Amino acid sequence: MTKFKKLDDSIHKPLYDAMHEKLNRDKNYTRYLTKRRSSTVEPVLGTLINHHSMKRINARGIKSANKHVLMAALSYNLKKLLKFSARKVKIKAQIQDLPKVKSWFLSKLQNTSVISLN
């Protein structure tokens, strides 16, 4: 048993290093990826934080926090799926003129005479 904490590298470390080198080498590619990320990933994070109660996770433990994040992401994806796969309803409405019928009140009003008190 060691008396210090040890950080292990990920199994994907060579891929991280290769991408880091590529970003440091080509500034145009870096700018392109930054713009692409800001238009695809950042809006999702903003929506999750602001509309799916992800500003603060009130859960005890990593498992509960993971469940909370998973459910928020699932609800976001389901909303998006329903938005694009929902059946579009085409409304065909026509305006038709109603027949000209006098109302009972108007017919009674026209039949009465005005009485003056002079």
C-alpha positions in Angstrom: 0.0 0.0 0.0 1.4 3.4 -1.0 1.2 6.5 1.0 0.6 8.8 -1.9 -2.1 9.0 -4.6 -1.2 7.8 -8.0 -2.8 9.1 -11.2 -2.9 6.6 -14.1 -3.0 7.6 -17.7 -6.1 6.7 -19.7 -5.9 4.0 -22.3 -6.7 6.8 -24.8 -3.6 8.8 -23.9 -1.9 8.4 -27.3 -5.0 9.8 -29.0 -5.1 12.8 -26.6 -1.5 13.5 -27.3 -1.9 13.2 -31.1 -4.9 15.6 -31.0 -2.9 18.0 -28.8 0.0 18.1 -31.2 -2.4 18.6 -34.2 -4.1 21.6 -32.4 -0.7 23.1 -31.6 0.5 22.7 -35.2 -2.4 24.0 -37.2 -4.0 27.2 -36.0 -6.7 27.3 -38.7 -7.8 23.8 -37.7 -8.0 24.9 -34.1 -10.2 27.9 -35.0 -12.4 25.6 -37.1 -12.9 23.1 -34.2 -13.5 25.8 -31.7 -16.3 27.3 -33.8 -17.8 23.9 -34.5 -17.7 23.0 -30.8 -19.3 26.4 -29.8 -22.2 25.7 -32.2 -22.8 22.1 -31.4 -21.8 21.2 -27.8 -22.1 24.4 -25.9 -25.9 24.9 -26.6 -26.6 21.4 -25.2 -24.7 22.2 -22.0 -26.5 25.5 -21.7 -29.9 23.8 -22.1 -29.0 21.1 -19.6 -27.8 23.6 -17.0 -30.7 26.1 -17.4 -33.7 23.9 -18.1 -32.9 20.5 -16.7 -31.8 21.6 -13.2 -28.1 20.8 -13.7 -26.8 24.0 -12.0 -26.5 22.0 -8.8 -27.0 18.3 -8.4 -28.6 17.5 -5.0 -27.6 13.8 -4.9 -25.5 11.8 -2.5 -22.7 9.9 -4.1 -21.3 9.4 -7.6 -23.9 6.8 -8.5 -26.8 9.2 -7.8 -25.1 12.1 -9.5 -24.5 9.9 -12.6 -28.2 8.9 -12.6 -29.2 12.5 -12.5 -27.0 13.5 -15.4 -28.0 10.4 -17.4 -31.7 11.2 -16.9 -31.2 14.9 -17.9 -29.4 13.8 -21.0 -32.0 11.2 -21.8 -34.8 13.7 -21.4 -33.0 16.2 -23.7 -32.4 13.6 -26.4 -36.0 12.3 -26.2 -37.3 15.9 -26.5 -35.1 16.4 -29.6 -36.2 13.0 -31.1 -39.9 13.8 -30.6 -39.4 17.2 -32.1 -38.0 15.8 -35.3 -39.9 12.6 -35.6 -43.4 13.7 -34.5 -46.0 13.4 -37.2 -46.7 16.7 -38.9 -50.4 17.4 -38.9 -51.6 19.3 -42.0 -54.6 21.4 -41.2 -56.9 22.1 -44.0 -59.4 24.7 -42.9 -62.0 26.4 -44.9 -63.9 29.5 -44.1 -67.6 29.2 -44.9 -70.2 31.9 -44.7 -72.9 31.2 -42.3 -76.5 31.7 -43.6 -78.0 35.1 -43.0 -80.4 34.5 -40.2 -81.9 37.1 -37.9 -81.6 36.4 -34.3 -84.7 36.2 -32.1 -83.6 39.3 -30.1 -83.1 41.5 -33.2 -86.5 40.4 -34.6 -88.2 41.3 -31.3 -86.4 44.6 -31.2 -87.5 45.6 -34.7 -91.2 44.7 -34.0 -91.5 46.9 -30.9 -92.3 50.6 -31.2 -90.6 53.3 -29.2 -92.8 55.0 -26.6 -92.0 58.6 -25.7 -93.0 60.1 -22.4 -93.7 63.6 -23.6 
